[in-house]
Amino acid sequence: MSDDFNERLESAIQRGKQRAERKATAERQQEMSAEELRRLHTSLRLSLSDHIEKAVHRVADHFPGFRTEALFGENGWGAACYRDDLRIEAGKRSNQYSRLEMMIRPYSDLNVLELKGKGTVMNRELFNRNHFVTIAEVNESDFLRLIDSWAIEYAEVYATKSM
């Protein structure tokens, strides 16, 4: 009976040690996956903000008078183009402000990749949008298409209103 008890005791101790090892391994993997998510977010942010910059510059190039600026900092990374027009009609002057802005928001503990876009045409807000997907589920080509479609939508509305 004593041998059986010792075997079961040794077996229980061994199971406990294995359980502790699995728990420690799972915690390390979770930490690594958090670091991997941060690294993936940074990689996506770099490529998408580059695409944003190109898309915004292409819109600005089609409409003389637009100025472009790079956006970076605690609010996110991206680009914007804007113009401020002075209109004089029937002796009255008015300012017409237009701006397109898109950016990738900074990494947060929510583990999402967020695209923020704002469009204003002739003092009227066209859109103010946020699109986000969990980092692990991001399809970069979906974000690229969304950036292009927001830029094209802005250009179409601006072209219509500026005539």
C-alpha positions, 0 to 999 in steps of 0.5 A, a space after each residue: 500500500 505504501 508503494 501505491 501511495 508513493 507512486 500516486 504522490 510522485 505522479 501528482 507532484 509531476 502533474 503539478 509541475 507540468 501544470 505550472 510549466 504549461 501556465 508559465 508557457 501560456 503566459 509567455 506566449 500571451 506576452 509574446 503575442 501582445 508584442 507581436 500585435 504591437 509589431 504587426 500594428 507598427 508594420 501596418 501603420 507604416 505601409 498604410 500611412 505611406 499609402 494615405 500620403 500618396 492618395 492624399 497627394 494625388 487628390 491635391 495634385 488634381 486641384 490647384 491650390 491645395 496644400 498638403 501636410 504630413 500628420 504624425 504624433 499622438 493622434 496618429 500618422 497620415 496626411 491631409 490636404 487643404 485649401 482656403 478660398 476667398 469668394 467675393 459674390 455681390 460685394 460680400 466676401 466669404 471664406 470656403 475651407 476644404 480639407 481631406 484628412 486620413 490617419 492611422 491611429 496609434 496602438 492601444 490596448 484594445 488591439 485594433 487597427 483604426 483608420 480615421 478620415 475626415 472630409 470637408 468641402 466648402 465649409 460643409 462636412 462631407 464625412 467623419 469616419 472611423 474604421 477599425 478591425 482587430 489587429 489579428 484579423 486585419 486584411 491590409 488590402 481592405 484598408 488600402 481599398 477603403 483609403 482609395 475609396 474615401 479619397 475618390 469620394 472626396 475628389 468627386 464631391 469637391 469637383 462637383 461643389 467647386 464648379 
